Amino acid sequence: MAEPLSVGDERLRAVLSYPIFKEEHYAKVLKGLQTLGVDQIESIGAVDISSIKILGKGCVGLVVVGRRGGQRVAAKILRADANRASLNDEAANLQVANVEGVGPSLFGHSEMVLVMEYIEGVFLARWLQELHAEEEVAFVLMSLLAQCRRLDKAGLDHGELSDAKKHIIVDKNGAPRIIDFETAGRKRTCRNLSAMVNYLFFKESISLLTGRFICLEKEALRDALREYKRDPSDEAYKRLICRVGLEKTV
């Protein structure tokens, strides 16, 4: 593995101001990283930018592995061509999620940078392709549904859980973590649980994998989901969980 680079290293300029270099943007990102205690960047991840590997690239930002006080963190950096002026709203939404025990812990933020917990693990689909006990899978699925229920009750809609292939990581301890609150919002109807149920049990690409471990009656689950959408009460939630067959883990 390559040695970590100082955040001020010239080789990182294309990452800190991506996809076009703007001196002012670069300076704000660099200052944000330094102010938040991130002094190094590691070349780690599946995405390559100017020979630097990063964890991910989206429409709003890049996520890199950084070092803060000698510990690895994930740092999200606002793109130079982003459709927003800052990451302040995303930081506020992540803080709401954190209160509910959801998402990577937010350690600090500036307008251009979020510094978060680095979650080491694999995406859910890959994890489900591995060999696991039914109890392990039931725990992961129930934990995801419970997290979504808490987000619903908190009034925070994640926004991208209907196709969550890049938004769920199972960490090295076997716990599922919902990530990336880039499009989250608190001014719309919350559909976290509904979206997650549809993704896990009705979207073909992932339901084929969950179906290896969980047998359920899909029509009965659809009925329970419709009931929850009409009346998202605790009772409707429990009935939904029973239809999935996870009531013993509630």
C-alpha positions, 0 to 999 in steps of 0.5 A: 500500500502506498504511503499516505500523502499530506493533504497539501501534496501537489498530487492531490490537487485534482482530487480536492478540486474535481473535475476542474481545477479552481484555485478558490475551491481548492483552497477552501477544501484544503483549509476545511480538511486542515481545520477538521484535523485531516492531515493525510489522504490515503490512496484507497478505493475502487475509483481512480482519479489522476492515479489517486484511488478514492472510495467513491464519486457522486454528483455532489462529492468525492469520498476519500480515506483520510487520517485524523489524529492517526486514525482513518476517517472518510472525508467527503469533498464537494465537487467543483461543479456541484449543484450546491454551494456547500455540504451544510445541509447534508451534514445537518441531515447526517446529524439527525440520522446519527441521533437515531443511531443510523449512518456513519458518525459525523466527526465534523464539517466545513462548507466543503468537507464532511469528516465521518467514520470510516466504515470498513466492509462490503456492500450488502449484495456482495455480503449476501453472496457469501455463506452465512447462517440464517440468523446472521442474515435475519439480523442484518435484514431486521436491523436495516428495517429498524433503522429505516423505521427510526428514520421515518419517525424522525422525519428524515427521508434518505431518498435513495433506498429504493435502489440501495446497492451503493448505500448499504455496507455490512461492516466487519462486525456483521452490522449493516450501515446505511450510508450517503445522505447526499439527497436526504431531506426533511421536507417530504414524505418519508418512505425509508421503510417502504423503499427498503422493503421494496428493495430487499424483497421485490427488486429482482437483483437483490431479492434473489439473494435475500430469498436464499435465506428468507421465505415469505409470501409476497402478496401478504407482504405487499398488503402489509406494506400498503397498510403501513403506507396508509398508517405508519403506526407502530402496530402496522410496522410490527405486522409488516415485520411479521409478514417478513418473518422477522418478528422473533428478532423485534 
